[in-house]
């Protein structure tokens, strides 16, 4: 079997048997393409069924020398593993050459987080003298109150708002739905926008009649537009941090965890598959850690 036939079969397998999204499939195929590029340069003529673990290790070293970040290297290894798992499932190989491959150790990045005073400053910096201001205030309130991804915000539907009950239904990654509580402040601004601002739109596109947040042309807001609103509001509020709509998601989770919220509950509200992803929000500042040691550690108590 040559590479072209193997990759074509792999693509069909991912689509029909794994039912993966188009973007995920393209990522896997791109990872395999990187391997074939390497082999053309250093092991020309070597087919997919003849590859051994030492050659894959050489490939990973080559990828590392290109200067790719650890997260990118891990993703490539994941794609290569998926490809050889497919060959194994199809009985095209007897042993999986990726079994001994090691992914690079990744450093966990602590995300940028807003202080509560900065959140307040941004909310009050929104100019409410025009209709777009009320829309923007409602958007920011929902981002902070519910921890939504920007795609979840732009795709929010009117029929998924249950403001009297204090919940919204969110369509997340892989079309998974979850219920997220919405606080009274966010609900208040949402209601005002929906009752007094949104109906003033001269025209609403038919496909966006159920979409909550609209632009001036009556169409669903783009991700870029939300990003610009956040950046401009931060500048008006004097917030110097490099923030994006996702910063409100990080801030939502961090403030909940710091306030004592159960990690599993935060995981459910964020729509994380694994609680390991949520655990990044358990970071604490160094002053708090020092204060805890001084107050509670028996050795520290002995210091006069």
C-alpha positions in Angstrom: 0.0 0.0 0.0 1.4 3.4 -1.0 0.9 6.7 1.0 -1.8 8.0 -1.3 -4.0 4.9 -0.9 -3.3 4.7 2.9 -4.2 8.4 3.5 -7.3 8.1 1.4 -8.5 5.1 3.4 -7.6 6.9 6.6 -9.7 9.9 5.7 -12.7 7.7 4.9 -12.2 5.9 8.3 -12.2 9.2 10.2 -15.2 10.4 8.4 -17.4 7.3 8.3 -16.4 5.3 11.3 -15.1 7.9 13.7 -17.6 10.6 12.6 -15.0 13.3 13.3 -15.6 16.9 12.2 -14.1 18.2 9.0 -11.6 20.4 10.9 -10.3 17.5 13.0 -9.9 15.3 9.9 -8.0 18.0 8.1 -5.7 18.3 11.2 -5.0 14.6 11.2 -4.3 14.5 7.5 -2.0 17.5 7.8 0.0 15.7 10.5 0.4 12.6 8.3 1.4 14.9 5.4 4.3 16.3 7.6 5.5 12.7 8.1 5.4 12.0 4.4 7.4 15.2 3.7 10.1 14.1 6.1 10.2 10.6 4.6 10.6 12.0 1.0 13.7 13.9 2.2 15.3 11.3 4.4 13.8 7.9 3.6 12.5 8.2 0.0 10.4 5.3 -1.3 9.5 4.0 2.2 5.8 3.1 2.4 3.5 3.5 5.4 3.5 -0.2 6.2 7.3 -0.3 6.4 7.9 2.5 8.9 9.5 1.5 12.2 9.5 3.2 15.6 13.1 4.4 15.3 12.2 6.3 12.0 9.3 7.9 13.8 11.5 9.0 16.6 13.9 10.6 14.1 10.8 12.3 12.6 9.8 13.7 16.0 13.4 15.0 16.6 13.3 16.6 13.2 9.9 18.3 14.1 11.5 19.5 17.4 14.5 21.0 15.5 12.1 23.0 13.4 11.3 25.0 16.5 7.6 24.0 16.9 6.1 24.6 20.3 5.5 21.5 22.5 1.7 21.8 22.0 2.2 21.6 18.2 4.5 18.7 18.5 2.0 16.8 20.7 -0.7 17.4 18.2 1.4 16.0 15.4 2.2 12.9 17.4 -1.5 12.5 18.1 -2.3 12.6 14.4 0.5 10.1 13.6 -0.8 7.8 16.4 -4.3 7.9 15.0 -3.0 7.0 11.5 -1.1 3.9 12.8 -4.0 2.9 15.1 -6.1 2.9 11.9 -3.6 0.7 10.1 -3.6 -1.7 13.1 -7.4 -1.9 13.2 -7.5 -2.7 9.5 -4.9 -5.5 10.0 -2.5 -3.8 7.6 0.3 -3.9 10.3 1.0 -6.3 13.1 2.6 -3.9 15.5 2.0 -0.2 16.2 5.3 1.7 15.7 3.9 4.7 17.7 3.7 2.8 21.0 7.0 4.0 22.3 6.7 7.6 21.0 6.9 10.2 23.8 5.1 13.5 23.6 7.0 16.6 24.8 6.3 17.7 28.4 4.0 20.8 28.1 4.3 23.7 30.4 0.8 24.8 31.5 0.3 28.4 30.8 -1.6 30.4 33.4 -4.2 32.4 31.4 -4.6 36.2 31.7 -7.3 36.9 34.2 -9.1 40.2 35.1 -9.4 41.4 38.6 -13.0 42.0 39.7 -12.4 45.8 39.8 -11.2 45.6 36.1 -14.4 43.7 35.1 -16.4 46.5 36.8 -14.4 49.2 35.1 -15.0 47.6 31.7 -18.8 47.2 32.3 -19.2 50.9 33.4 -17.0 52.1 30.5 -19.6 50.9 27.9 -21.4 53.9 26.4 -25.1 53.2 26.9 -26.2 56.3 25.0 -26.7 54.3 21.8 -28.4 51.0 21.0 -25.1 49.2 20.2 -23.9 50.1 23.7 -26.7 48.2 25.3 -25.9 45.2 23.1 -22.2 45.4 24.0 -23.0 45.6 27.7 -25.3 42.6 27.5 -22.6 40.6 25.6 -19.9 41.4 28.2 -22.2 40.6 31.1 -23.0 37.2 29.5 -19.4 36.5 28.8 -18.4 37.1 32.4 -21.5 35.7 34.1 -21.6 32.4 32.1 -18.0 31.8 30.9 -19.0 31.3 27.3 -16.6 30.7 24.4 -16.9 33.4 21.8 -18.5 31.0 19.3 -21.1 30.0 22.0 -21.9 33.7 22.5 -22.4 34.5 18.8 -24.4 31.4 18.4 -26.7 32.0 21.4 -30.3 31.5 20.5 -33.4 33.3 21.9 -35.2 30.0 22.4 -32.3 28.8 24.6 -32.7 31.7 27.1 -34.6 30.8 30.3 -34.1 34.0 32.2 -37.0 33.6 34.6 -35.5 30.3 35.7 -32.0 31.8 35.7 -30.4 29.5 33.0 -29.3 29.6 29.4 -28.8 26.5 27.2 -25.4 26.6 25.4 -24.4 24.7 22.3 -20.8 23.9 22.8 -18.0 22.0 21.1 -19.1 19.0 19.1 -22.7 20.2 19.4 -22.9 19.3 23.0 -25.5 21.1 25.0 -25.2 22.3 28.6 -27.2 24.4 31.0 -25.4 27.4 32.5 -26.8 29.6 35.3 -27.1 33.3 34.4 -26.8 35.9 37.1 -29.4 38.7 37.7 -27.1 41.5 36.4 -26.5 39.7 33.1 -30.2 38.7 32.8 -31.2 42.4 33.4 -29.0 43.7 30.6 -30.0 40.8 28.3 -33.7 41.6 28.8 -33.2 45.3 28.1 -31.4 44.5 24.9 -33.9 42.0 23.7 -37.0 44.1 24.6 -35.8 47.6 23.8 -32.8 47.4 21.4 -33.0 44.3 19.2 -36.5 45.0 17.9 -35.3 48.4 16.6 -33.2 46.6 13.9 -34.5 47.8 10.5 -34.2 44.3 9.1 -33.3 40.9 10.6 -32.0 38.2 8.3 -34.3 35.2 8.2 -31.6 32.7 9.2 -30.7 34.9 12.2 -34.2 35.5 13.6 -33.5 33.3 16.6 -29.9 34.6 17.2 -29.6 36.8 20.3 -26.8 39.2 19.3 -27.0 41.0 15.9 -25.0 43.5 14.1 -26.4 46.7 12.5 -27.4 44.8 9.4 -29.5 42.4 11.4 -27.1 39.5 11.0 -25.3 37.3 13.5 -22.2 38.9 15.0 -18.8 37.7 13.9 -16.1 36.5 16.3 -13.9 39.4 15.1 -16.6 41.9 16.0 -16.8 40.6 19.6 -13.0 40.6 19.8 -13.0 44.3 18.7 -15.8 45.2 21.2 -13.8 43.7 24.1 -10.5 45.3 23.0 -12.1 48.8 22.6 -13.9 48.5 25.9 -10.7 47.5 27.7 -9.0 50.5 26.3 -11.8 52.9 27.4 -11.6 51.3 30.9 -7.9 51.7 31.1 -7.2 48.0 31.3 -3.7 47.5 30.1 -3.8 43.7 29.9 -3.7 41.9 26.5 -7.3 40.5 26.6 -9.8 38.9 24.3 -13.3 37.5 24.7 -11.7 34.3 26.1 -10.3 36.3 29.0 -13.8 36.6 30.4 -14.1 32.8 30.3 -10.8 32.5 32.2 -11.9 35.2 34.6 -15.3 33.6 35.2 -13.7 30.2 36.1 -10.9 31.7 38.2 -13.3 33.9 40.3 -15.6 31.0 40.9 -12.7 28.7 42.1 -11.1 31.4 44.2 -14.5 32.0 45.8 -14.7 28.3 46.8 -16.8 26.8 44.0 -16.7 23.0 43.5 -14.3 22.2 40.6 -16.7 19.6 39.1 -19.4 22.3 39.0 -17.1 24.7 37.2 -16.1 21.9 34.8 -19.8 21.4 33.9 -20.4 25.1 33.4 -17.4 25.5 31.2 -18.2 22.4 29.2 -14.8 20.8 29.7 -14.5 17.1 28.8 -11.8 16.6 31.4 -11.5 18.1 34.9 -7.7 18.3 34.3 -8.5 21.2 31.9 -10.4 22.9 34.6 -7.7 22.5 37.3 -5.6 25.2 35.7 -8.0 27.7 37.4 -6.9 26.5 40.9 -3.8 28.7 40.6 -3.3 31.1 43.5 -1.1 34.2 43.8 2.2 34.0 45.7 1.1 36.5 48.4 -1.9 34.3 49.3 0.4 31.2 49.4 2.8 33.0 51.7 0.0 34.2 54.0 -1.3 30.7 54.2 2.1 29.3 55.2 2.5 32.0 57.9 -0.9 31.5 59.4 -1.2 27.7 59.4 2.2 25.9 59.1 3.5 24.9 62.5 7.1 25.8 61.7 6.0 29.3 60.5 4.1 29.8 63.8 7.3 29.3 65.7 8.9 32.3 64.0 8.9 35.3 66.4 
